[in-house]
Amino acid sequence: MADLLNTSVSGLLAFQQALDVTSNNIANSATPGYSVETANLVPEPGQATAAGYVGSGVEVDGITRAYDELLAQQVRSSQASYSSLNTLATQASQVDNLLSSSSSGLTSSLQSFVNALQTLSSSPDSSGARQALLSEAQALTQQLTGYDGQITQYGGQLEQQIGTDVTQINSLAGGIASLNTQIANDLAGSGNAPNQLMDQRDTLLDQLSQYVSVSTATQPNGMLDVYIGSGQALVTGGTPQQLSTIPSLYNASVLDIGLASGGGTADVTSEISGGDLGGLLSARSQVLDPAQNALGQISVALATIVNQQQASGMDATGAAGQPMFNVGGVQTLGASTNTGSATLAVTRTDISALTSDDYTLRYQGGAWTLEDATTGQSIAMTGNGTSANPFQAAGLSIVVSGTPGAGDSFLLQPTATATAGLSVALTNPSQIAAASLAQTAAGADNTGNGTISAATITNPSSWVPDTYTLAFTSASQYQVTNSGGALVASGIYSAGQPITFNGAAVTVSGAPAAGDTFTVTPSTAADAGDNTNVVALMNALGANTLNGGTTSLSGAANDLVAQIGTVTQQAQSSATAEQSVNQDAATARSNLSGVNLDQQAAQMLQFEQAYQAMAQMIQTSSQTFNSLITAITDG
Amino acid sequence: MPISTVSFQANALAEMEALDSALSQTQSELSTGLKLQNASDNPVAMVEVNQLNAALSGSQQQVTNGNAVTSALQLEQNSLTNATNALQSARDLAVEGNNTDLTLSDRQALAAQLQQLQQTLLSAANSQDANGDYLFGGTANTAPPFVQTGSSVSYQGSGQVNQVQIGPDQSVSVGDTGSSVFMNLAAGNGTFTTSVGSGNTGNASIDPGSVTDPAAWVPDVYTLTFSSATQYQVTNSAGTVVGAGSYTSGNAISFNGAQVTVSGTPAAGDTFTIAPAGKASVFSTLSGLITTLNSSTLSNAQITTQIGGAIGQIDTALNNLDNVQAAVGGRLNAVTAAGSSAQTSQTNLQTSISQLSNVDYAQAVTQLSSQELALQAAQESYASIAHLSLFNYLS
């Protein structure tokens, strides 16, 4: 009888606890991160009797939460991937929106500039056409500097966002560390897992995986060690490691990521991936920096081509043309760890060899070496770095002065700051050099039918202004003499092939007769109606002058639009795919750990019935006892 | 497999949100009319559209260039016509003046008219366009290219003309240099000039002559000497005799692939010179003619010979003007052809651009209604099963 009572009471208590757990589950059915808990009902040990072992009831052995480590890891890793791609897509999409516009984008502005040149070629001495060209130059400059300024702004916002993310990560790490301590204490103290605290810790880990990729290792004492990125320790037991932003090696306004370890701060930027932070770092190196460099390459090409052509021509006042554009120079940054006193003077020499990469110049083992900062590939240099014999590589000329320390290095950015320094240098429309520096004419007494083209000055620095006579000693032999009679060029005549001398080039077509002459004379202000230099400039702008002679100026602009568009498109579609993976993982985890109200309702019914039955049993036990007492008292 | 209540709702919501955003994308395409708004929508297509737009803009500019060139060439045609008419009148006057019955004052009256015609020619050669640029100055078109000092006119313009682009690979000259139109003409008959010896006493004159066999012609200064009224000899500059014979007035005298005709009665010892032609301009031709007509000291033979030579030069000049007119006409045709070719290519470009970037309304509207249907179905089905719960049935 006592056993009957005890068994029944044990049942009542157990079912009451089970109902408590069920009620808690229902109350938390909408709580994010809550794992459904189950009361473990185990039978009490049996009592030995003559008839055999009789069970002595039921007890709640413990309360387990439904949790699977693998499912949780899948959720976090897909969350980190998705956050990273989503951030990359958002950042890239900003630049994509900026550059995408077929009606008013960069290629459209370049075409407007060329159109203004075409109008000028129809009436080179028209001040209206000249002014229109200067206005187009201004518009083009403003568009380029506008894009560059916007990208710089996005970069600044990105650096701020990095700082915010690092703060968030530190706060989450601190929370995880203190939960670790609490969980370990509770586990050691009661021997039971503190389910609610562990749920909280899991929630913090989920949030952390939004910022950076996360992996964990469980300690026997219930603590969880947290690693981020490629395996950098962020939380060790109850101690969080401080994540910080540190100035990058070459540029203090560019932030790198530092992690406290072993008493110092290690630069872990290259080890960080995944999450919003990983996405921001990717966006900086895959979208913003390359875009700015590519814009710079376009600005440099525009300014160089136009300025060179100005120098080959004569403006409306009769003077040689002055540069039309100012453009920013090469940016050189010394590493903050440099010990020596070396300084560099770097200029661009060849726009065809210029790329949109940055370069690192290093002094090691007594020699200077150059490598591509993006790919790490080493680049061969000619020369010895003195001003008489500068280092030449990648379209740059480098002069080194001062004394470098061993291991010193410099970051060379040939195009990054070019656009910021782009401006129109000419103020007066008369300064546009529309005419060539030399005029041609056929001799008055020619008997053949040879015709001479306009003269172009292909090399302004070797052009010697003088009256030159191109004489055909026979139908196939020519000679060029200057005004003093000295021979400056001669050769076999081939129709349509350029004849060059002293920096000038002319082409003769048709069949000149022996004795025919042509003259090349310096242009004067009276020749302001000549459009030769305008035509030459249009040809130069349309020619493939970039990337080793494979790309034109508008080609480079389109390449930039396509590159950013492709990065954006890929990031967007990868993000969508990863989001779906993340949703599936979250659903799988939620199906295991989440509350199903129907299931809880059924359990509630079950325990309620059992409780009622148990209460009946207690009454029965009381009745049997009363019967016994009544029987003894009566008898 | 159990499904948690939370995940059931979250998934249903996520699917509805996805349908919502697809629907809103389709709506945006319909309202802007563009399916290609950003390079990320289709990077390759965006680049192509950029290139096509640039080509379209370039083609439109080339048509504008063509219009400017057409105006310039049409003005040039007018000036050439004016010059041709003036030269034609001058020729008529020259023919009129080649009459030995005219008196000095008759000839001087003709000379005065020729003077006027020369001014007409000069102003035609110095024609300007609407901007004040001189048509025949070449690249030196800001000052008058033809400058008269005394009775001679010199060319101050340049020797080259501008090329302007009228089509994708086509450029055309916008004019002609004054030197090629009005100067640098071959004098005489184009190969040689003939003149009467200044000491001649007979009354024979010589015509401009012609080259009968270009291969046999040897450029040199030849002297035709009459040893008597009926015997002649032609010697070259070295004194070698290259032709001789008996003379009949009006018969051709041939030597070294050339032929000249002497008319009238030469006296013994009279000479005539045949020299290689230099260069003359229309202005120097008229000036020479004016001087000849005004002269009171020249013999009739000399006047006849010189007027004959001048007429030959005027013919050369008229021929040249014709050639220039034809060339200008050819260029105008080229511009017209380039213009209509540009029309065709612009239409093609616009079609390509439209195909790449404009939305296909039929397809988009169909897509919109199917997306609407899907969203409706998702919403209705969610509404009907979301409230199902065992708790509804526990009393």
Interface residues (C-beta under 8 A of the other chain):
Chain A: S29 A30 P32 V36 A92 S93 D96 N97 L99 S100 S102 S103 G105 T107 S108 L110 Q111 S112 V114 N115 Q118 T119 S121 S122 S123 P124 D125 S126 A435 Q439 T440 A441 A442 A444 D445 I452 A454 T519 A526 D527 A528 G529 D530 N531 T532 V535 M538 S554 A557 N558 D559 V561 A562 I564 G565 T566 T568 Q569 Q572 Q583 A586 T587 S590 N591 S593 G594 V595 N596 L597 D598 Q599 A601 A602 L605
Chain B: M1 P2 I3 S4 T5 V6 S7 A10 N11 A14 L36 Q37 N38 A39 S40 D41 N42 P43 V44 M46 V47 V49 N50 Q51 N53 A54 S57 G58 Q61 Q62 T64 N65 A68 V69 N131 D133 G137 G138 T139 A140 N141 T142 A143 S158 G159 Q160 N162 Q163 V164 Q165 S171 V174 S179 M183 N184 K279 I353 S357 S389 L390 F391 L394
